C-alpha cells in the first residue's frame, strides 16, 4: 500500500517537470563563479515571479560477492518567489531515501543595494566547502565526503538573520549571520 502513496506523487512530479517550460541554467565549471541552487534562484536569471527547480541523486553500490543496492539518496525540490525587484523567497524541500522529508532552506532575501542583501529564515551555515555546495554537480566524487557528513554536517542549517553579498568583478563574496547556537545538553 505504501508503494502507491509514493508512486503517484512521484509520477505527477516527473510529468510536471518533463512538460514544464525550462530556461537555460547558468552552471559553470569555474570554481570562482560556481553558484549553488539557492544562489542561482536569487541571481535574477529567471524572468517569472515563480521559479521551480529540482535535482536528484541516486547511487548504486555493488559490493564484491554481495547483492547490489540502489538508493535514491535525495530528491530536492526548489521553489522561489520574487515579490518585487528587491524581495525574494527561496525554499528547498528534500526527500531523503524516499522516506524522510526535510525543509532544507526557507528564507527571505531583501536586496538593500547592489552588493548588500539582508536575509532571514532557515539557511545553510556557511561552514566548510560542501555545506553550501552540496549538489551532485558541485562536489568531487560519487558520495559526499565522509568528513563533511560526520564532522561538518552537510546541509547544516539553522534559523537566523544576516547580511550577504558578492562582488563579481573581484570574485569575492561575503556572508555574516547570527544563528541559533548549539544545544547545551
C-alpha positions in Angstrom: 0.0 0.0 0.0 2.9 2.4 0.8 4.1 2.0 -2.8 1.0 3.7 -4.3 1.3 6.6 -1.8 4.8 7.3 -3.2 4.4 6.2 -6.8 1.5 8.6 -7.9 3.0 11.8 -6.4 6.4 10.9 -7.9 4.8 10.2 -11.4 3.0 13.6 -11.2 6.2 15.3 -10.3 8.2 13.7 -13.1 5.4 14.5 -15.6 5.2 18.1 -14.4 8.9 18.6 -14.7 9.0 16.9 -18.1 6.4 19.2 -19.7 7.3 22.4 -17.8 8.9 25.3 -19.6 12.6 25.5 -18.9 15.2 28.2 -19.2 18.9 27.6 -19.8 20.7 27.4 -16.5 24.0 29.2 -15.7 26.0 26.3 -14.3 29.7 26.9 -14.8 32.8 24.8 -14.2 34.8 27.8 -13.0 35.0 27.4 -9.2 35.2 31.1 -8.6 31.9 31.6 -10.3 30.1 28.5 -9.1 26.6 29.1 -7.6 24.6 26.7 -5.5 20.9 26.2 -6.3 19.6 28.9 -4.0 22.1 31.4 -5.3 21.0 30.7 -8.9 17.4 31.3 -7.9 18.5 34.6 -6.3 20.7 35.7 -9.2 17.8 37.0 -11.1 18.4 35.0 -14.3 14.8 33.9 -14.3 12.1 36.1 -15.8 9.0 34.9 -13.9 7.9 35.6 -10.3 7.7 31.9 -9.5 10.7 29.6 -10.0 10.6 25.9 -9.6 13.6 23.6 -9.9 14.9 20.3 -8.7 17.8 17.9 -8.5 18.2 14.3 -7.5 20.9 11.9 -6.6 20.7 8.2 -7.0 23.5 5.8 -6.0 24.2 2.2 -6.9 26.7 0.2 -4.8 27.8 -3.3 -5.9 30.0 -4.8 -3.1 32.2 -7.7 -4.3 30.5 -11.0 -3.7 27.2 -9.5 -2.5 24.0 -8.1 -3.8 24.0 -4.6 -5.1 21.9 -1.7 -3.6 20.2 1.1 -5.5 19.3 4.1 -3.3 17.6 7.4 -4.0 19.9 9.4 -1.8 17.9 12.6 -2.2 15.4 14.4 -4.3 15.3 18.2 -3.8 12.5 20.5 -4.9 13.4 24.2 -5.1 10.8 26.9 -5.1 11.4 30.6 -5.4 9.1 33.6 -5.4 10.0 37.1 -6.4 7.7 39.6 -4.6 9.3 42.6 -6.3 12.7 43.6 -7.7 14.2 43.6 -4.2 12.4 40.9 -2.2 12.6 37.1 -2.9 11.7 33.9 -1.0 13.7 30.7 -1.5 12.9 27.3 -0.2 14.2 23.8 -0.7 12.3 20.6 0.3 14.4 17.5 0.4 13.2 13.9 0.3 16.0 11.5 1.5 16.0 7.8 0.8 12.3 8.1 -0.2 11.1 8.0 3.4 12.3 11.2 5.1 11.2 14.8 4.2 13.2 17.9 5.4 12.9 21.6 4.7 16.5 22.3 3.9 16.2 26.1 3.4 13.4 28.6 3.7 14.4 32.3 3.8 13.6 35.7 2.6 16.2 37.8 0.8 16.0 41.6 0.6 18.4 43.4 -1.7 19.4 46.6 0.0 22.0 47.7 -2.6 23.9 46.1 -5.5 26.2 44.0 -3.2 24.2 44.0 0.1 21.4 41.5 0.8 19.6 41.1 4.1 18.4 37.5 4.8 16.3 35.9 7.4 14.9 32.4 8.0 16.2 28.8 7.8 19.6 29.0 6.0 22.6 26.8 5.4 25.5 27.6 7.7 28.5 28.9 5.6 30.8 26.3 7.2 33.1 24.2 5.1 33.1 23.8 1.3 30.5 21.1 0.9 27.8 22.5 3.2 26.7 25.3 0.8 27.9 23.5 -2.4 26.4 20.0 -1.8 24.5 19.5 -5.0 25.8 16.5 -7.0 27.4 18.7 -9.7 29.4 20.8 -7.2 31.5 18.3 -5.3 34.0 15.8 -6.5 33.2 12.1 -6.1 30.1 9.9 -6.1 29.2 10.3 -2.4 29.6 13.4 -0.2 32.9 13.3 1.6 32.9 11.4 4.9 34.4 14.4 6.8 31.5 16.6 5.7 28.9 14.1 6.7 30.5 13.3 10.2 32.4 16.3 11.4 30.9 19.3 9.5 27.4 18.1 8.7 26.4 18.5 5.1 23.2 20.7 4.8 23.7 22.0 8.3 21.0 24.6 8.6 19.8 26.9 11.3 17.3 29.8 11.8 19.0 33.2 11.8 19.5 36.6 10.2 22.4 38.2 8.4 23.9 40.0 5.5 25.5 38.6 2.3 26.8 39.9 -1.0 29.1 39.3 -3.9 31.5 41.4 -6.0 31.6 39.5 -9.2 34.4 41.6 -10.7 36.7 40.6 -7.8 35.3 37.1 -7.5 34.7 37.9 -3.8 31.7 37.1 -1.7 30.9 37.7 1.9 28.4 36.4 4.5 27.8 37.4 8.1 25.0 35.8 10.1 23.6 35.4 13.6 22.2 31.8 14.0 20.8 29.6 16.8 23.6 28.2 19.0 24.4 24.6 19.6 22.4 22.5 22.0 23.7 23.0 25.6 22.9 19.4 26.6 
